[in-house]
Amino acid sequence: MVEQFTDQALDRSSKMPLYEQVAECLTRAVAHWRASGVDRLPSEPTLASWFGVSIPTVHQGVQRLVDGGVLVRRRGVGTLIVHAPPVPAAGRTVPVPT
């Protein structure tokens, strides 16, 4: 599912933190998944394995998308993709998947 987005996704020599790179990669993946009708992200341990990073790194990356309104976390369900475009609060910008 996300494997196609993780192959060359992370550059460990980059000055950009890994969690930000994870967030960028997931942003691209979510845009694709929305079009494919996917509703939920894989678990954070699964994503960590795919990306080759720690679970806390994935958690930080996912949290950036939750904060931007792209994803929502539901206890007992998982991390869900918001299918309606996020509406920014006054004065805030929201990352738009590309």
C-alpha positions as CSV (number, residue, x, y, z in Angstrom):
1,M,0.0,0.0,0.0
2,V,2.5,2.6,1.1
3,E,5.5,0.7,-0.2
4,Q,5.5,2.5,-3.5
5,F,5.8,5.8,-1.6
6,T,8.6,4.6,0.7
7,D,11.2,3.3,-1.7
8,Q,13.0,6.5,-2.2
9,A,11.1,8.6,0.3
10,L,13.7,9.3,3.1
11,D,17.1,10.9,2.7
12,R,19.0,10.3,5.9
13,S,21.7,12.8,4.7
14,S,19.2,15.6,4.3
15,K,18.9,18.4,6.9
16,M,15.2,17.9,6.9
17,P,14.1,15.8,9.9
18,L,13.0,12.3,9.2
19,Y,9.6,12.9,10.7
20,E,9.0,15.8,8.2
21,Q,10.1,13.5,5.4
22,V,7.7,10.9,6.6
23,A,4.9,13.5,6.7
24,E,5.7,14.5,3.1
25,C,5.7,11.0,1.9
26,L,2.4,10.2,3.7
27,T,0.9,13.4,2.2
28,R,1.5,12.0,-1.3
29,A,0.3,8.6,-0.2
30,V,-2.9,10.0,1.3
31,A,-3.7,11.9,-1.9
32,H,-3.4,8.6,-3.8
33,W,-5.4,6.6,-1.2
34,R,-8.2,9.2,-1.3
35,A,-8.7,8.6,-5.0
36,S,-8.5,4.8,-4.4
37,G,-11.2,4.9,-1.7
38,V,-8.8,3.8,1.2
39,D,-10.1,5.0,4.5
40,R,-7.4,4.1,7.0
41,L,-3.6,4.2,7.4
42,P,-1.7,1.1,8.3
43,S,-0.6,1.0,12.0
44,E,2.4,3.1,13.1
45,P,4.5,0.0,13.7
46,T,3.8,-1.1,10.2
47,L,4.6,2.3,8.7
48,A,7.8,2.4,10.9
49,S,8.9,-0.9,9.4
50,W,8.2,0.2,5.8
51,F,10.0,3.5,6.3
52,G,12.9,1.9,8.3
53,V,12.5,4.4,11.1
54,S,11.3,4.3,14.7
55,I,7.6,4.4,15.8
56,P,8.0,7.8,17.5
57,T,9.4,9.2,14.2
58,V,6.3,7.9,12.3
59,H,4.1,9.2,15.1
60,Q,5.5,12.7,14.7
61,G,5.0,12.6,11.0
62,V,1.5,11.4,11.3
63,Q,0.7,14.0,13.9
64,R,1.7,16.8,11.4
65,L,-1.1,15.5,9.1
66,V,-3.5,15.2,12.0
67,D,-2.8,18.8,13.0
68,G,-3.3,19.8,9.4
69,G,-6.7,18.2,9.2
70,V,-5.6,15.6,6.6
71,L,-5.9,12.7,9.1
72,V,-7.9,12.0,12.2
73,R,-7.1,9.5,15.0
74,R,-9.8,7.4,16.5
75,R,-9.1,5.3,19.6
76,G,-9.8,1.7,18.9
77,V,-10.2,2.3,15.1
78,G,-6.9,3.8,13.9
79,T,-5.8,6.8,11.9
80,L,-8.4,7.7,9.3
81,I,-8.1,9.7,6.1
82,V,-10.3,12.8,6.0
83,H,-11.9,12.6,2.6
84,A,-13.2,16.2,2.5
85,P,-10.5,18.8,1.9
86,P,-9.4,20.4,5.2
87,V,-10.8,23.9,5.8
88,P,-8.2,26.2,7.4
89,A,-9.0,28.1,10.6
90,A,-8.8,31.9,10.2
91,G,-5.1,32.8,9.8
92,R,-3.9,29.2,9.5
93,T,-2.6,27.4,6.4
94,V,-3.3,23.7,5.9
95,P,-0.9,21.5,3.8
96,V,-2.6,20.3,0.7
97,P,-1.6,16.9,-0.7
98,T,0.0,17.1,-4.1
